Amino acid sequence: MKILSKAIALSAFAMLAACGGNEAAENVEAAAENQADALEMQADNLTEMADNTTGAAENSLENQANALENQADATREAGENRADAIEENAQ
């Protein structure tokens, strides 16, 4: 629940910080951020499950969590790149 609260607060802060920019770009970036946050929450859940297991199962869950974290990072980066492209095309 704390993670969800932080994600909402971060999204709200990002929206406020982006005021005055291109609305379409902001929406794209916010959507990517929300998707990345959801991926990170899944990764956190897998990490918690891994903490409750041992051996190969633990390693598998940790690997899956790491893969989701990487996917979240890639999603954020892609969202930022799309937003930048939108802003460049709007000028």
KOLGU-4560 file (N, C-alpha, C; in nm, 3 decimals, padded with zeros to 5 digits):
<recs>
<n_xx: 00.082 n_yy: -00.119 n_zz: 00.000 ca_xx: 00.000 ca_yy: 00.000 ca_zz: 00.000 c_xx: 00.087 c_yy: 00.126 c_zz: 00.000 mol: A seq: 1 type: MET>
<n_xx: 00.201 n_yy: 00.120 n_zz: 00.072 ca_xx: 00.290 ca_yy: 00.237 ca_zz: 00.074 c_xx: 00.344 c_yy: 00.265 c_zz: -00.066 mol: A seq: 2 type: LYS>
<n_xx: 00.372 n_yy: 00.161 n_zz: -00.141 ca_xx: 00.426 ca_yy: 00.178 ca_zz: -00.276 c_xx: 00.323 c_yy: 00.249 c_zz: -00.364 mol: A seq: 3 type: ILE>
<n_xx: 00.197 n_yy: 00.209 n_zz: -00.351 ca_xx: 00.091 ca_yy: 00.271 ca_zz: -00.430 c_xx: 00.077 c_yy: 00.419 c_zz: -00.394 mol: A seq: 4 type: LEU>
<n_xx: 00.086 n_yy: 00.451 n_zz: -00.267 ca_xx: 00.078 ca_yy: 00.590 ca_zz: -00.224 c_xx: 00.193 c_yy: 00.672 c_zz: -00.281 mol: A seq: 5 type: SER>
<n_xx: 00.312 n_yy: 00.613 n_zz: -00.280 ca_xx: 00.428 ca_yy: 00.683 ca_zz: -00.335 c_xx: 00.414 c_yy: 00.702 c_zz: -00.485 mol: A seq: 6 type: LYS>
<n_xx: 00.362 n_yy: 00.600 n_zz: -00.553 ca_xx: 00.344 ca_yy: 00.609 ca_zz: -00.697 c_xx: 00.246 c_yy: 00.719 c_zz: -00.733 mol: A seq: 7 type: ALA>
<n_xx: 00.138 n_yy: 00.728 n_zz: -00.659 ca_xx: 00.038 ca_yy: 00.832 ca_zz: -00.685 c_xx: 00.098 c_yy: 00.970 c_zz: -00.657 mol: A seq: 8 type: ILE>
<n_xx: 00.171 n_yy: 00.982 n_zz: -00.547 ca_xx: 00.233 ca_yy: 01.110 ca_zz: -00.514 c_xx: 00.335 c_yy: 01.150 c_zz: -00.619 mol: A seq: 9 type: ALA>
<n_xx: 00.415 n_yy: 01.055 n_zz: -00.665 ca_xx: 00.514 ca_yy: 01.083 ca_zz: -00.768 c_xx: 00.448 c_yy: 01.125 c_zz: -00.898 mol: A seq: 10 type: LEU>
<n_xx: 00.340 n_yy: 01.058 n_zz: -00.935 ca_xx: 00.269 ca_yy: 01.093 ca_zz: -01.057 c_xx: 00.211 c_yy: 01.234 c_zz: -01.047 mol: A seq: 11 type: SER>
<n_xx: 00.155 n_yy: 01.266 n_zz: -00.932 ca_xx: 00.099 ca_yy: 01.400 ca_zz: -00.913 c_xx: 00.208 c_yy: 01.506 c_zz: -00.918 mol: A seq: 12 type: ALA>
<n_xx: 00.320 n_yy: 01.477 n_zz: -00.856 ca_xx: 00.433 ca_yy: 01.572 ca_zz: -00.859 c_xx: 00.482 c_yy: 01.592 c_zz: -01.001 mol: A seq: 13 type: PHE>
<n_xx: 00.493 n_yy: 01.483 n_zz: -01.076 ca_xx: 00.540 ca_yy: 01.492 ca_zz: -01.215 c_xx: 00.444 c_yy: 01.575 c_zz: -01.298 mol: A seq: 14 type: ALA>
<n_xx: 00.316 n_yy: 01.559 n_zz: -01.275 ca_xx: 00.218 ca_yy: 01.637 ca_zz: -01.350 c_xx: 00.229 c_yy: 01.786 c_zz: -01.316 mol: A seq: 15 type: MET>
<n_xx: 00.250 n_yy: 01.817 n_zz: -01.190 ca_xx: 00.265 ca_yy: 01.957 ca_zz: -01.151 c_xx: 00.394 c_yy: 02.017 c_zz: -01.206 mol: A seq: 16 type: LEU>
<n_xx: 00.499 n_yy: 01.939 n_zz: -01.203 ca_xx: 00.628 ca_yy: 01.989 ca_zz: -01.252 c_xx: 00.625 c_yy: 02.013 c_zz: -01.402 mol: A seq: 17 type: ALA>
<n_xx: 00.539 n_yy: 01.943 n_zz: -01.471 ca_xx: 00.533 ca_yy: 01.954 ca_zz: -01.617 c_xx: 00.435 c_yy: 02.062 c_zz: -01.665 mol: A seq: 18 type: ALA>
<n_xx: 00.375 n_yy: 02.134 n_zz: -01.575 ca_xx: 00.277 ca_yy: 02.237 ca_zz: -01.615 c_xx: 00.339 c_yy: 02.334 c_zz: -01.715 mol: A seq: 19 type: CYS>
<n_xx: 00.258 n_yy: 02.372 n_zz: -01.811 ca_xx: 00.304 ca_yy: 02.466 ca_zz: -01.910 c_xx: 00.363 c_yy: 02.399 c_zz: -02.032 mol: A seq: 20 type: GLY>
<n_xx: 00.378 n_yy: 02.269 n_zz: -02.029 ca_xx: 00.435 ca_yy: 02.195 ca_zz: -02.141 c_xx: 00.326 c_yy: 02.149 c_zz: -02.236 mol: A seq: 21 type: GLY>
<n_xx: 00.363 n_yy: 02.063 n_zz: -02.326 ca_xx: 00.273 ca_yy: 02.007 ca_zz: -02.424 c_xx: 00.186 c_yy: 01.902 c_zz: -02.355 mol: A seq: 22 type: ASN>
<n_xx: 00.053 n_yy: 01.920 n_zz: -02.362 ca_xx: -00.038 ca_yy: 01.830 ca_zz: -02.290 c_xx: -00.030 c_yy: 01.687 c_zz: -02.342 mol: A seq: 23 type: GLU>
<n_xx: -00.020 n_yy: 01.670 n_zz: -02.473 ca_xx: -00.010 ca_yy: 01.535 ca_zz: -02.529 c_xx: 00.118 c_yy: 01.466 c_zz: -02.480 mol: A seq: 24 type: ALA>
<n_xx: 00.228 n_yy: 01.540 n_zz: -02.478 ca_xx: 00.355 ca_yy: 01.484 ca_zz: -02.431 c_xx: 00.345 c_yy: 01.446 c_zz: -02.283 mol: A seq: 25 type: ALA>
<n_xx: 00.281 n_yy: 01.532 n_zz: -02.206 ca_xx: 00.265 ca_yy: 01.504 ca_zz: -02.063 c_xx: 00.180 c_yy: 01.379 c_zz: -02.042 mol: A seq: 26 type: GLU>
<n_xx: 00.076 n_yy: 01.363 n_zz: -02.123 ca_xx: -00.011 ca_yy: 01.245 ca_zz: -02.110 c_xx: 00.065 c_yy: 01.117 c_zz: -02.144 mol: A seq: 27 type: ASN>
<n_xx: 00.147 n_yy: 01.123 n_zz: -02.248 ca_xx: 00.226 ca_yy: 01.006 ca_zz: -02.288 c_xx: 00.323 c_yy: 00.970 c_zz: -02.177 mol: A seq: 28 type: VAL>
<n_xx: 00.390 n_yy: 01.068 n_zz: -02.123 ca_xx: 00.487 ca_yy: 01.043 ca_zz: -02.017 c_xx: 00.419 c_yy: 00.992 c_zz: -01.891 mol: A seq: 29 type: GLU>
<n_xx: 00.303 n_yy: 01.047 n_zz: -01.858 ca_xx: 00.229 ca_yy: 01.002 ca_zz: -01.739 c_xx: 00.181 c_yy: 00.858 c_zz: -01.756 mol: A seq: 30 type: ALA>
<n_xx: 00.135 n_yy: 00.825 n_zz: -01.876 ca_xx: 00.090 ca_yy: 00.687 ca_zz: -01.901 c_xx: 00.206 c_yy: 00.589 c_zz: -01.887 mol: A seq: 31 type: ALA>
<n_xx: 00.321 n_yy: 00.626 n_zz: -01.941 ca_xx: 00.439 ca_yy: 00.539 ca_zz: -01.929 c_xx: 00.480 c_yy: 00.525 c_zz: -01.783 mol: A seq: 32 type: ALA>
<n_xx: 00.473 n_yy: 00.634 n_zz: -01.710 ca_xx: 00.509 ca_yy: 00.631 ca_zz: -01.567 c_xx: 00.414 c_yy: 00.539 c_zz: -01.489 mol: A seq: 33 type: GLU>
<n_xx: 00.285 n_yy: 00.548 n_zz: -01.520 ca_xx: 00.188 ca_yy: 00.463 ca_zz: -01.451 c_xx: 00.212 c_yy: 00.316 c_zz: -01.483 mol: A seq: 34 type: ASN>
<n_xx: 00.241 n_yy: 00.287 n_zz: -01.609 ca_xx: 00.269 ca_yy: 00.149 ca_zz: -01.649 c_xx: 00.396 c_yy: 00.099 c_zz: -01.580 mol: A seq: 35 type: GLN>
<n_xx: 00.498 n_yy: 00.182 n_zz: -01.574 ca_xx: 00.623 ca_yy: 00.144 ca_zz: -01.508 c_xx: 00.600 c_yy: 00.121 c_zz: -01.358 mol: A seq: 36 type: ALA>
<n_xx: 00.518 n_yy: 00.204 n_zz: -01.297 ca_xx: 00.487 ca_yy: 00.186 ca_zz: -01.155 c_xx: 00.418 c_yy: 00.052 c_zz: -01.131 mol: A seq: 37 type: ASP>
<n_xx: 00.327 n_yy: 00.016 n_zz: -01.220 ca_xx: 00.256 ca_yy: -00.113 ca_zz: -01.207 c_xx: 00.355 c_yy: -00.229 c_zz: -01.221 mol: A seq: 38 type: ALA>
<n_xx: 00.449 n_yy: -00.217 n_zz: -01.314 ca_xx: 00.551 ca_yy: -00.321 ca_zz: -01.330 c_xx: 00.637 c_yy: -00.333 c_zz: -01.205 mol: A seq: 39 type: LEU>
<n_xx: 00.672 n_yy: -00.220 n_zz: -01.146 ca_xx: 00.753 ca_yy: -00.222 ca_zz: -01.024 c_xx: 00.677 c_yy: -00.285 c_zz: -00.907 mol: A seq: 40 type: GLU>
<n_xx: 00.546 n_yy: -00.261 n_zz: -00.901 ca_xx: 00.467 ca_yy: -00.323 ca_zz: -00.795 c_xx: 00.465 c_yy: -00.474 c_zz: -00.812 mol: A seq: 41 type: MET>
<n_xx: 00.454 n_yy: -00.521 n_zz: -00.937 ca_xx: 00.460 ca_yy: -00.665 ca_zz: -00.963 c_xx: 00.597 c_yy: -00.720 c_zz: -00.922 mol: A seq: 42 type: GLN>
<n_xx: 00.702 n_yy: -00.645 n_zz: -00.953 ca_xx: 00.836 ca_yy: -00.688 ca_zz: -00.916 c_xx: 00.850 c_yy: -00.696 c_zz: -00.765 mol: A seq: 43 type: ALA>
<n_xx: 00.795 n_yy: -00.600 n_zz: -00.694 ca_xx: 00.799 ca_yy: -00.601 ca_zz: -00.548 c_xx: 00.727 c_yy: -00.723 c_zz: -00.492 mol: A seq: 44 type: ASP>
<n_xx: 00.612 n_yy: -00.756 n_zz: -00.553 ca_xx: 00.537 ca_yy: -00.874 ca_zz: -00.509 c_xx: 00.618 c_yy: -01.001 c_zz: -00.531 mol: A seq: 45 type: ASN>
<n_xx: 00.685 n_yy: -01.011 n_zz: -00.645 ca_xx: 00.768 ca_yy: -01.128 ca_zz: -00.672 c_xx: 00.885 c_yy: -01.136 c_zz: -00.575 mol: A seq: 46 type: LEU>
<n_xx: 00.943 n_yy: -01.022 n_zz: -00.542 ca_xx: 01.053 ca_yy: -01.019 ca_zz: -00.446 c_xx: 01.007 c_yy: -01.067 c_zz: -00.309 mol: A seq: 47 type: THR>
<n_xx: 00.888 n_yy: -01.025 n_zz: -00.269 ca_xx: 00.833 ca_yy: -01.071 ca_zz: -00.141 c_xx: 00.808 c_yy: -01.221 c_zz: -00.144 mol: A seq: 48 type: GLU>
<n_xx: 00.758 n_yy: -01.271 n_zz: -00.256 ca_xx: 00.737 ca_yy: -01.415 ca_zz: -00.269 c_xx: 00.871 c_yy: -01.489 c_zz: -00.262 mol: A seq: 49 type: MET>
<n_xx: 00.973 n_yy: -01.431 n_zz: -00.326 ca_xx: 01.106 ca_yy: -01.493 ca_zz: -00.324 c_xx: 01.161 c_yy: -01.501 c_zz: -00.183 mol: A seq: 50 type: ALA>
<n_xx: 01.131 n_yy: -01.399 n_zz: -00.103 ca_xx: 01.178 ca_yy: -01.398 ca_zz: 00.035 c_xx: 01.118 c_yy: -01.512 c_zz: 00.116 mol: A seq: 51 type: ASP>
<n_xx: 01.004 n_yy: -01.563 n_zz: 00.071 ca_xx: 00.936 ca_yy: -01.671 ca_zz: 00.144 c_xx: 00.967 c_yy: -01.809 c_zz: 00.087 mol: A seq: 52 type: ASN>
<n_xx: 01.056 n_yy: -01.817 n_zz: -00.010 ca_xx: 01.093 ca_yy: -01.945 ca_zz: -00.069 c_xx: 01.244 c_yy: -01.964 c_zz: -00.059 mol: A seq: 53 type: THR>
<n_xx: 01.289 n_yy: -02.080 n_zz: -00.103 ca_xx: 01.433 ca_yy: -02.108 ca_zz: -00.100 c_xx: 01.474 c_yy: -02.176 c_zz: -00.229 mol: A seq: 54 type: THR>
<n_xx: 01.603 n_yy: -02.182 n_zz: -00.250 ca_xx: 01.660 ca_yy: -02.258 ca_zz: -00.361 c_xx: 01.627 c_yy: -02.203 c_zz: -00.498 mol: A seq: 55 type: GLY>
<n_xx: 01.599 n_yy: -02.294 n_zz: -00.590 ca_xx: 01.574 ca_yy: -02.258 ca_zz: -00.729 c_xx: 01.450 c_yy: -02.170 c_zz: -00.744 mol: A seq: 56 type: ALA>
<n_xx: 01.349 n_yy: -02.196 n_zz: -00.663 ca_xx: 01.226 ca_yy: -02.115 ca_zz: -00.671 c_xx: 01.256 c_yy: -01.970 c_zz: -00.634 mol: A seq: 57 type: ALA>
<n_xx: 01.336 n_yy: -01.952 n_zz: -00.531 ca_xx: 01.374 ca_yy: -01.817 ca_zz: -00.490 c_xx: 01.451 c_yy: -01.746 c_zz: -00.601 mol: A seq: 58 type: GLU>
<n_xx: 01.547 n_yy: -01.816 n_zz: -00.660 ca_xx: 01.626 ca_yy: -01.757 ca_zz: -00.768 c_xx: 01.539 c_yy: -01.721 c_zz: -00.888 mol: A seq: 59 type: ASN>
<n_xx: 01.446 n_yy: -01.808 n_zz: -00.921 ca_xx: 01.357 ca_yy: -01.782 ca_zz: -01.034 c_xx: 01.272 c_yy: -01.658 c_zz: -01.011 mol: A seq: 60 type: SER>
<n_xx: 01.216 n_yy: -01.648 n_zz: -00.891 ca_xx: 01.133 ca_yy: -01.532 ca_zz: -00.859 c_xx: 01.215 c_yy: -01.403 c_zz: -00.859 mol: A seq: 61 type: LEU>
<n_xx: 01.337 n_yy: -01.410 n_zz: -00.806 ca_xx: 01.422 ca_yy: -01.292 ca_zz: -00.806 c_xx: 01.459 c_yy: -01.250 c_zz: -00.949 mol: A seq: 62 type: GLU>
<n_xx: 01.484 n_yy: -01.349 n_zz: -01.035 ca_xx: 01.515 ca_yy: -01.318 ca_zz: -01.175 c_xx: 01.395 c_yy: -01.254 c_zz: -01.245 mol: A seq: 63 type: ASN>
<n_xx: 01.277 n_yy: -01.305 n_zz: -01.216 ca_xx: 01.156 ca_yy: -01.246 ca_zz: -01.274 c_xx: 01.136 c_yy: -01.103 c_zz: -01.225 mol: A seq: 64 type: GLN>
<n_xx: 01.162 n_yy: -01.081 n_zz: -01.097 ca_xx: 01.149 ca_yy: -00.946 ca_zz: -01.040 c_xx: 01.248 c_yy: -00.851 c_zz: -01.106 mol: A seq: 65 type: ALA>
<n_xx: 01.371 n_yy: -00.897 n_zz: -01.125 ca_xx: 01.472 ca_yy: -00.813 ca_zz: -01.191 c_xx: 01.432 c_yy: -00.781 c_zz: -01.334 mol: A seq: 66 type: ASN>
<n_xx: 01.376 n_yy: -00.878 n_zz: -01.403 ca_xx: 01.331 ca_yy: -00.855 ca_zz: -01.540 c_xx: 01.220 c_yy: -00.751 c_zz: -01.544 mol: A seq: 67 type: ALA>
<n_xx: 01.129 n_yy: -00.756 n_zz: -01.449 ca_xx: 01.021 ca_yy: -00.657 ca_zz: -01.443 c_xx: 01.076 c_yy: -00.518 c_zz: -01.412 mol: A seq: 68 type: LEU>
<n_xx: 01.174 n_yy: -00.510 n_zz: -01.324 ca_xx: 01.237 ca_yy: -00.381 ca_zz: -01.293 c_xx: 01.302 c_yy: -00.323 c_zz: -01.418 mol: A seq: 69 type: GLU>
<n_xx: 01.371 n_yy: -00.408 n_zz: -01.494 ca_xx: 01.432 ca_yy: -00.362 ca_zz: -01.619 c_xx: 01.327 c_yy: -00.316 c_zz: -01.719 mol: A seq: 70 type: ASN>
<n_xx: 01.216 n_yy: -00.389 n_zz: -01.725 ca_xx: 01.108 ca_yy: -00.351 ca_zz: -01.815 c_xx: 01.048 c_yy: -00.217 c_zz: -01.772 mol: A seq: 71 type: GLN>
<n_xx: 01.036 n_yy: -00.195 n_zz: -01.642 ca_xx: 00.984 ca_yy: -00.068 ca_zz: -01.592 c_xx: 01.075 c_yy: 00.047 c_zz: -01.632 mol: A seq: 72 type: ALA>
<n_xx: 01.206 n_yy: 00.026 n_zz: -01.618 ca_xx: 01.302 ca_yy: 00.130 ca_zz: -01.658 c_xx: 01.292 c_yy: 00.159 c_zz: -01.807 mol: A seq: 73 type: ASP>
<n_xx: 01.281 n_yy: 00.054 n_zz: -01.888 ca_xx: 01.270 ca_yy: 00.071 ca_zz: -02.032 c_xx: 01.139 c_yy: 00.142 c_zz: -02.069 mol: A seq: 74 type: ALA>
<n_xx: 01.033 n_yy: 00.113 n_zz: -01.997 ca_xx: 00.903 ca_yy: 00.177 ca_zz: -02.022 c_xx: 00.911 c_yy: 00.326 c_zz: -01.992 mol: A seq: 75 type: THR>
<n_xx: 00.975 n_yy: 00.361 n_zz: -01.880 ca_xx: 00.991 ca_yy: 00.503 ca_zz: -01.847 c_xx: 01.073 c_yy: 00.576 c_zz: -01.955 mol: A seq: 76 type: ARG>
<n_xx: 01.182 n_yy: 00.514 n_zz: -01.995 ca_xx: 01.270 ca_yy: 00.574 ca_zz: -02.096 c_xx: 01.196 c_yy: 00.593 c_zz: -02.228 mol: A seq: 77 type: GLU>
<n_xx: 01.120 n_yy: 00.492 n_zz: -02.267 ca_xx: 01.043 ca_yy: 00.501 ca_zz: -02.392 c_xx: 00.939 c_yy: 00.612 c_zz: -02.383 mol: A seq: 78 type: ALA>
<n_xx: 00.874 n_yy: 00.624 n_zz: -02.268 ca_xx: 00.775 ca_yy: 00.730 ca_zz: -02.249 c_xx: 00.838 c_yy: 00.868 c_zz: -02.258 mol: A seq: 79 type: GLY>
<n_xx: 00.954 n_yy: 00.883 n_zz: -02.197 ca_xx: 01.026 ca_yy: 01.011 ca_zz: -02.204 c_xx: 01.066 c_yy: 01.042 c_zz: -02.347 mol: A seq: 80 type: GLU>
<n_xx: 01.113 n_yy: 00.940 n_zz: -02.419 ca_xx: 01.153 ca_yy: 00.962 ca_zz: -02.559 c_xx: 01.034 c_yy: 01.000 c_zz: -02.646 mol: A seq: 81 type: ASN>
<n_xx: 00.919 n_yy: 00.932 n_zz: -02.625 ca_xx: 00.800 ca_yy: 00.967 ca_zz: -02.702 c_xx: 00.753 c_yy: 01.108 c_zz: -02.670 mol: A seq: 82 type: ARG>
<n_xx: 00.757 n_yy: 01.144 n_zz: -02.542 ca_xx: 00.717 ca_yy: 01.279 ca_zz: -02.502 c_xx: 00.809 c_yy: 01.384 c_zz: -02.565 mol: A seq: 83 type: ALA>
<n_xx: 00.938 n_yy: 01.357 n_zz: -02.564 ca_xx: 01.034 ca_yy: 01.449 ca_zz: -02.626 c_xx: 01.005 c_yy: 01.465 c_zz: -02.775 mol: A seq: 84 type: ASP>
<n_xx: 00.974 n_yy: 01.354 n_zz: -02.842 ca_xx: 00.944 ca_yy: 01.359 ca_zz: -02.985 c_xx: 00.818 c_yy: 01.441 c_zz: -03.013 mol: A seq: 85 type: ALA>
<n_xx: 00.718 n_yy: 01.424 n_zz: -02.928 ca_xx: 00.594 ca_yy: 01.501 ca_zz: -02.944 c_xx: 00.622 c_yy: 01.649 c_zz: -02.928 mol: A seq: 86 type: ILE>
<n_xx: 00.700 n_yy: 01.683 n_zz: -02.825 ca_xx: 00.732 ca_yy: 01.824 ca_zz: -02.801 c_xx: 00.813 c_yy: 01.884 c_zz: -02.916 mol: A seq: 87 type: GLU>
<n_xx: 00.906 n_yy: 01.806 n_zz: -02.972 ca_xx: 00.985 ca_yy: 01.855 ca_zz: -03.085 c_xx: 00.898 c_yy: 01.879 c_zz: -03.208 mol: A seq: 88 type: GLU>
<n_xx: 00.804 n_yy: 01.789 n_zz: -03.232 ca_xx: 00.716 ca_yy: 01.803 ca_zz: -03.348 c_xx: 00.616 c_yy: 01.916 c_zz: -03.332 mol: A seq: 89 type: ASN>
<n_xx: 00.588 n_yy: 01.955 n_zz: -03.208 ca_xx: 00.492 ca_yy: 02.062 ca_zz: -03.182 c_xx: 00.553 c_yy: 02.200 c_zz: -03.203 mol: A seq: 90 type: ALA>
<n_xx: 00.684 n_yy: 02.207 n_zz: -03.210 ca_xx: 00.750 ca_yy: 02.338 ca_zz: -03.223 c_xx: 00.758 c_yy: 02.383 c_zz: -03.365 mol: A seq: 91 type: GLN>
</recs>
